[in-house]
Amino acid sequence: MEWVGAISEAVNYIEEHITEDITMYDVAGHVHVSPFFFHKGFGILCGYTLTEYIRYRRLALAGQELLADDSTVMELAAKYGYDSPDSFTKAFTRFHGHTPSSVRRDNAMIKDFAPLKLAISLTGGYTMDYTMVKKEAFTVLGVSREFSYTNAKRDIPLFWEEHFASGNGKYVCGMYGINIDPQMGNDRFSYLIADIYNPSAGIPIGMEVKTIPAFMWAVFPCKGALSQSMQTVNTRIFSEWLPSQRDYEFAAGYCIEMYDDAGKYPDRTADVNYYAEIWIPVRKKQ
């Protein structure tokens, strides 16, 4: 199944099972995409994590039902996967801006959150720089932590802040940010802040050595202020480059971001000329 088609089918599957206890692994399995890449691609293309999307759809539907029939808060909480009426009320109020009681009693406004729909438009004719590099296995030194797919977008930047605040930047400058999920089916993955390993320098306490396997890598340059340039290139990888590929597909649960030395640029990572790369392991389609 092509990537954009897989997202569309995933949205249909969510709608059909919206009141069930569905997880990212159920949805990714249904569309035959590894959880590792499904999580990344869904968030980039849709603008929400899968967990956020399901939560917003459930709360929107709960709001509709609150206005349309006599369902109690307890019934709606149970139907849409909340442990208690209190937890449902808190989530409902954050999303809609009003409590369930004020919606029903005072006809307070509620928010809609429509299901995503695949829009077909005439695109293409674009240029996107990339290269294919066959790279032998290489070894890095770094500090790692496990993250859940659900909270990774929030927690990984905090991990970088903690790394430098602790003084570990004097041992590992952070040339690479490496996502690792070899089985591509876990609910958590490892993330490594790393540099190339120098055996003569030893291994500082709390750090580890990791070997990255040999792969053919699709390498995408990112030029400009770091957060914006990487976000733009990531979006184009999933929305333009990957769907257009006839010969290559993802090969394994690795994704590497390579960062140039920020000290070389007047405005560091915010500089208009700052350079970074995204590496994705690929293989020939069978």
PEBELHU-V727548 format. One record per residue. N is the residue number from 1. RES is the residue in one letter. PSI is psi in whole degrees, 0 to 359 (999 if undefined). Layout:
BEGIN
n:N res:RES psi:PSI
n:N res:RES psi:PSI
END
This chain:
BEGIN
n:1 res:M psi:132
n:2 res:E psi:156
n:3 res:W psi:311
n:4 res:V psi:322
n:5 res:G psi:325
n:6 res:A psi:321
n:7 res:I psi:316
n:8 res:S psi:316
n:9 res:E psi:326
n:10 res:A psi:318
n:11 res:V psi:318
n:12 res:N psi:318
n:13 res:Y psi:318
n:14 res:I psi:316
n:15 res:E psi:322
n:16 res:E psi:337
n:17 res:H psi:25
n:18 res:I psi:333
n:19 res:T psi:4
n:20 res:E psi:169
n:21 res:D psi:72
n:22 res:I psi:149
n:23 res:T psi:172
n:24 res:M psi:327
n:25 res:Y psi:326
n:26 res:D psi:313
n:27 res:V psi:313
n:28 res:A psi:320
n:29 res:G psi:322
n:30 res:H psi:323
n:31 res:V psi:7
n:32 res:H psi:42
n:33 res:V psi:140
n:34 res:S psi:143
n:35 res:P psi:325
n:36 res:F psi:309
n:37 res:F psi:333
n:38 res:F psi:315
n:39 res:H psi:314
n:40 res:K psi:312
n:41 res:G psi:319
n:42 res:F psi:314
n:43 res:G psi:320
n:44 res:I psi:315
n:45 res:L psi:326
n:46 res:C psi:341
n:47 res:G psi:0
n:48 res:Y psi:151
n:49 res:T psi:161
n:50 res:L psi:320
n:51 res:T psi:316
n:52 res:E psi:315
n:53 res:Y psi:312
n:54 res:I psi:317
n:55 res:R psi:315
n:56 res:Y psi:320
n:57 res:R psi:318
n:58 res:R psi:318
n:59 res:L psi:324
n:60 res:A psi:316
n:61 res:L psi:322
n:62 res:A psi:321
n:63 res:G psi:320
n:64 res:Q psi:317
n:65 res:E psi:325
n:66 res:L psi:324
n:67 res:L psi:332
n:68 res:A psi:334
n:69 res:D psi:193
n:70 res:D psi:20
n:71 res:S psi:139
n:72 res:T psi:164
n:73 res:V psi:321
n:74 res:M psi:318
n:75 res:E psi:318
n:76 res:L psi:322
n:77 res:A psi:314
n:78 res:A psi:318
n:79 res:K psi:321
n:80 res:Y psi:22
n:81 res:G psi:23
n:82 res:Y psi:145
n:83 res:D psi:333
n:84 res:S psi:160
n:85 res:P psi:326
n:86 res:D psi:314
n:87 res:S psi:323
n:88 res:F psi:315
n:89 res:T psi:319
n:90 res:K psi:315
n:91 res:A psi:318
n:92 res:F psi:316
n:93 res:T psi:320
n:94 res:R psi:320
n:95 res:F psi:311
n:96 res:H psi:339
n:97 res:G psi:3
n:98 res:H psi:151
n:99 res:T psi:158
n:100 res:P psi:321
n:101 res:S psi:321
n:102 res:S psi:329
n:103 res:V psi:314
n:104 res:R psi:320
n:105 res:R psi:319
n:106 res:D psi:5
n:107 res:N psi:39
n:108 res:A psi:151
n:109 res:M psi:143
n:110 res:I psi:166
n:111 res:K psi:143
n:112 res:D psi:152
n:113 res:F psi:93
n:114 res:A psi:152
n:115 res:P psi:146
n:116 res:L psi:144
n:117 res:K psi:141
n:118 res:L psi:119
n:119 res:A psi:125
n:120 res:I psi:122
n:121 res:S psi:160
n:122 res:L psi:109
n:123 res:T psi:179
n:124 res:G psi:188
n:125 res:G psi:9
n:126 res:Y psi:164
n:127 res:T psi:139
n:128 res:M psi:120
n:129 res:D psi:134
n:130 res:Y psi:166
n:131 res:T psi:161
n:132 res:M psi:126
n:133 res:V psi:121
n:134 res:K psi:116
n:135 res:K psi:132
n:136 res:E psi:165
n:137 res:A psi:142
n:138 res:F psi:158
n:139 res:T psi:136
n:140 res:V psi:157
n:141 res:L psi:135
n:142 res:G psi:187
n:143 res:V psi:134
n:144 res:S psi:161
n:145 res:R psi:150
n:146 res:E psi:143
n:147 res:F psi:151
n:148 res:S psi:148
n:149 res:Y psi:325
n:150 res:T psi:318
n:151 res:N psi:7
n:152 res:A psi:320
n:153 res:K psi:325
n:154 res:R psi:320
n:155 res:D psi:330
n:156 res:I psi:316
n:157 res:P psi:326
n:158 res:L psi:325
n:159 res:F psi:317
n:160 res:W psi:316
n:161 res:E psi:316
n:162 res:E psi:321
n:163 res:H psi:311
n:164 res:F psi:326
n:165 res:A psi:331
n:166 res:S psi:352
n:167 res:G psi:1
n:168 res:N psi:348
n:169 res:G psi:339
n:170 res:K psi:342
n:171 res:Y psi:321
n:172 res:V psi:112
n:173 res:C psi:338
n:174 res:G psi:49
n:175 res:M psi:328
n:176 res:Y psi:147
n:177 res:G psi:118
n:178 res:I psi:120
n:179 res:N psi:131
n:180 res:I psi:120
n:181 res:D psi:78
n:182 res:P psi:323
n:183 res:Q psi:342
n:184 res:M psi:34
n:185 res:G psi:12
n:186 res:N psi:165
n:187 res:D psi:356
n:188 res:R psi:160
n:189 res:F psi:162
n:190 res:S psi:143
n:191 res:Y psi:132
n:192 res:L psi:124
n:193 res:I psi:120
n:194 res:A psi:160
n:195 res:D psi:168
n:196 res:I psi:135
n:197 res:Y psi:131
n:198 res:N psi:103
n:199 res:P psi:332
n:200 res:S psi:347
n:201 res:A psi:351
n:202 res:G psi:180
n:203 res:I psi:109
n:204 res:P psi:154
n:205 res:I psi:135
n:206 res:G psi:358
n:207 res:M psi:168
n:208 res:E psi:161
n:209 res:V psi:135
n:210 res:K psi:137
n:211 res:T psi:125
n:212 res:I psi:124
n:213 res:P psi:163
n:214 res:A psi:135
n:215 res:F psi:164
n:216 res:M psi:125
n:217 res:W psi:134
n:218 res:A psi:121
n:219 res:V psi:125
n:220 res:F psi:120
n:221 res:P psi:145
n:222 res:C psi:114
n:223 res:K psi:128
n:224 res:G psi:183
n:225 res:A psi:131
n:226 res:L psi:305
n:227 res:S psi:318
n:228 res:Q psi:317
n:229 res:S psi:318
n:230 res:M psi:321
n:231 res:Q psi:317
n:232 res:T psi:314
n:233 res:V psi:318
n:234 res:N psi:316
n:235 res:T psi:317
n:236 res:R psi:327
n:237 res:I psi:313
n:238 res:F psi:330
n:239 res:S psi:337
n:240 res:E psi:304
n:241 res:W psi:308
n:242 res:L psi:313
n:243 res:P psi:336
n:244 res:S psi:353
n:245 res:Q psi:121
n:246 res:R psi:337
n:247 res:D psi:334
n:248 res:Y psi:154
n:249 res:E psi:168
n:250 res:F psi:141
n:251 res:A psi:331
n:252 res:A psi:170
n:253 res:G psi:57
n:254 res:Y psi:146
n:255 res:C psi:129
n:256 res:I psi:134
n:257 res:E psi:127
n:258 res:M psi:129
n:259 res:Y psi:129
n:260 res:D psi:164
n:261 res:D psi:114
n:262 res:A psi:334
n:263 res:G psi:346
n:264 res:K psi:353
n:265 res:Y psi:139
n:266 res:P psi:319
n:267 res:D psi:22
n:268 res:R psi:227
n:269 res:T psi:350
n:270 res:A psi:1
n:271 res:D psi:144
n:272 res:V psi:342
n:273 res:N psi:7
n:274 res:Y psi:143
n:275 res:Y psi:134
n:276 res:A psi:172
n:277 res:E psi:153
n:278 res:I psi:128
n:279 res:W psi:130
n:280 res:I psi:127
n:281 res:P psi:133
n:282 res:V psi:164
n:283 res:R psi:162
n:284 res:K psi:138
n:285 res:K psi:144
n:286 res:Q psi:999
END
